[in-house]
Amino acid sequence: MITAYAATDTAIDALRKGAYDYLRKPVNYEELLAVLARAFDRILLADANRRAERALRESEERYRTLVALSPVGLYRTDLAGNCFYVNERWQKITGRSLGEALEKGWVDAVHPEDRERVLAEWRQFCEKGKPFRLEYRYLTPNGETRWVLGQTATEQGPNGQPIGLVGTVTDVTDRRRAEEAKRRVQRMEALVRMSGGVAHEFNNLLAVVVGNLELAQDDEALSEGTRNLIDRALGAVDRGVDLVAQLQSFSRREPQSPEPVDALSVIDETAQLVAPLLGSAISLIVEPSDGVWPAHTDAGQLEAALLNIINNARDAMPRGGSIRIRAQNLDVDRRSAGTPVELEPGAYVVVAVTDSGTGMTSEILQRAFDPFFTTKEFGRGSGLGLSMVYGFASEGGGTARIESVPGKGTTVRLYLRRSWQAPAAREAPDPGQLEPGRGERILVLEDDTALRQLAAELLASLGYHASEASTAVEARNRISEGPAFDLLLVNRRLCEGAGAFDPTREVQAGQAGLAVVYMAGRLPDTAAKSEPTGDDTPVLVRPFRRAQLARQVRRALDARGKAHQPE
């Protein structure tokens, strides 16, 4: 402002109205330049302040946006641990709002079992500066458990003094689940190896027991009471055979015979079989499903798995309830949410069995697939049912999963690979004929003394002349020295590996037309068929009954006779 009045009041009034400065007339040019310089400085300062304020607002907006969109949960507290801020991600992880997190509410979100551990680490951080980096759990209001990696740092004020604490939580639930699945697989593999060894040894013991019991039955001097005792013992052996079959299935040493299977048909047949045994208090419902794909699986083992699951469901409903079975299709890709992590991408048929029973606690659920684990009273369960189910499903390229809530029931899901072929019609097996021996000579090759002697005695009781050999060398010598044998009864394990006994080559070198029957602790699988045994070679699976031995030997001898009849 330029004025001819020099009054102080006039200058103050002008400055109040927004003038930067004032000049009195007549104007001194040096004074004018000084006033203009001061005015320009004020303009530049005001512009710089406006730019700084705008940059601060933009920075704060970017910070708020980054915090809001951060994949990491954030919370801030004062030095006493009273929370005054959490971001949206923290609220999503914990299932709690900002209002619920304020003050000490953020601590209430921590799982009760982890709360003391978290607070102890927190105090160590606050009092001694110990780094806070800890994995722990949050428990959401709906009962879901979320694992997080928590880290904390000190927030400092302008003078460098601590004014509060900043914490981050990273959701690591998926990683923890994957690690647990890996540990479960490793544990199951160790149990698989153990179960396989137990099954093999138990098989041999049962073979000796059943064979000697049947030989004892031949004694005509036995009293009726003694015969009844033998029959009871043989019944117990049969139950032992079932137990070994479950062990072998779990240990994957009992190979499946996968083929295209109509899962709905197996479900319907199983339901018809088991429904009358459940009682009137339990309803069994097969939910209708359209367009379910064929499954690439073993129909017999699928039926056995369903029977095991239904049996467990029944035991979980002592006061009655319902069991529902449903089959549906599932396409799995790398991005599929909610599917078991061990499933490879592809098409699956999912068979779900849901009951309204007592359910399982988390501790029981974690061990449900472990062999020999059972919650039933002693004598009511072997603990192999669900482990057999898991082994069956995983061996076929799928898996099994259990979901359970105490008091609300359990759902067991079997994930089975889809078959791209239509199921074939199922045929009943031909039982064949049982005939005694006619004095034929049989060489028994078995390195287990008890099993070898038993097989020879069983053959003798059937009317055959049996000789024994414990090694491949001894067997070769007996074949070459004569007299001629009509059939070889060989432990199939002795025909595997380097330097093994090759029946085809030995027979060609020794004498033509010699029939062969194998003994084994299990049926041959696909790999075995590439060995020099021949696809048509009959196999006796231990422990076998005398009638089974007679049938297989007779068939092999009759087939040999037909093959060498003159045309």
C-alpha positions, 0 to 999 in steps of 0.5 A: 500500500502506498499512502501520503498519510504516515499515521501508524493506525493507517498502516496497521489497518492496511496490514490487517486487510491483507497488505504485505507492506506499506510505503509513504509518499514521497516514495524512496526507491531504495525503500521501495525495492526493500519492500518489494523484496520482503513481499516476494519473500512472503509470497514464495514462503506462502507458496512453499508452505502450501506445497508442503501442506499438499505433499503432506496430505498426499503422503498421509493419504498414500500411507492410509491407502497402503495400510488399508490395502496391506496384506499384513495386519497392523496395530498400534498401542501406547507404551502401556499396551493400550491399542488405539489403531488396527487396520482392516487386514488385522480385523479380517484376520481376527474377525474383530472390529476396531472397537473390539480391539481398543484398549486391551481388546487386541489381547483378547483376540489371541487364542487362550492357549497362546495368550500367556506365551504372547504376553510373556514375549511382549513383556520381554520386548518392552522391558529388555528390548528382546526382539518380538517375533513369534508364531501364535494363534488367533481365535475368531468369534466363529471358532476358527483358528488362524496362525500368524507371525507376529512382530513388534517394533518401537514407535519413536517421537520427533525427539527420538523417545519411544512413544508407542509400539507398532505390531504386524501380524502375517497370516501363515495359516496355509503354510502351517496347514501344509507343514502339518499335512507334510508331517502327517504324510511322513508319519503315515509313511513310517507307520506304513513301513511298520505295518507292512512288516508286522503284516508279513510276519503275522501272515506267516504265523497264521499260515502255520497255525491254520495249517496245523489246526486243519491237520489236527482235524484229521485225527479220527480219535478227537473228541467232539469237544476237541473238534469244537475247540479247533473250530473256534481256533480256526474262526479266530484265525479267520478274524486274524486274516481280516486284520492282516488284510487291513494292515496290508491295505493300509501299508499299500502292500495289498495292491488294488485292482483299479478299474472304471467303477460306478461309485453310485452303484457301489454306494447303493449296494453297500447301503442295502447291505448295511442298512438292516444292521444299523437298527431302527434308530439310525436312518441311512440316506443315499442322496440322489446325484446326477451325472457322477463320473466313473471313478478309477478305483477298486470296487471291493476296497471302496465298499470296504472303506464305506463299511468302515466309515458307516461302522464308525458313524453308527458307533458315534450315534448311540442314541440314533441319528442319520447317516447321509452318503453323497457322491459328486464331481470335482475339478481341481486346479492349482488355484482351487480353494478348500481342497486338500493340498496333496491333491494333484490337479485333475478330475475327481469323484468325491464320496462324502459320508456325513453323520449326526453323531458326537463328533470329534475334538481337534486332538482326536481328529489329528490322530483319526487316520493313525493305525491302531488309534481308537477311542472305543473300549478295549476289544471293540475296535482294532484302530485300523478302520480309518487308516485303511480308508486313508491308505485305500484313497491315497494309493489310488491317487486321491486322499481322504479328509475328515471334518468334525465338530464336537456335538454336531457330527462328522463328515468323511470325504474320499477323493477318488480319481476320475476314470475316463472309461465306462464301468464294465459289468461285474461278474461273479468268480468261479469257485472251481472244483476240489479234488484229492491228489493222485500220488503226483510228486510235488517239490516244495521250495520254501526257506521258512522251515515251519511253512515248508514242513507244513506245506509238505504235510498238507500235500501228503494229507491230500494224497501227494508225494511231497519233497522239500527244498530250502534253497534254490540250489537244493531245488535245482539239485533235486530237479536234476537228480530225479525222480521227476516232479509233477509240480513245484510249490514255490515261495514267490519271494525266492523268485525275485531279485538277482540270483533268484530261482527262475521256475521257467528256466529251471523247468526247461533245464530240468524236465519239461511239463513241470507245473508251478504254483506260487505261495505269497504273502500278498497278491502280485501287483503290476510290477510283479507281472513283469518278472519271470513268473508268467501272468497265468501262474497261480498264486496261493496267498498265505494264510491259505486253507487246505481246500484252497491249496488242493484246488490250486494244485489240482488246477495246475496239474490238470492244466499241465496234463491238457497242455501235454496231451497228444493232438 
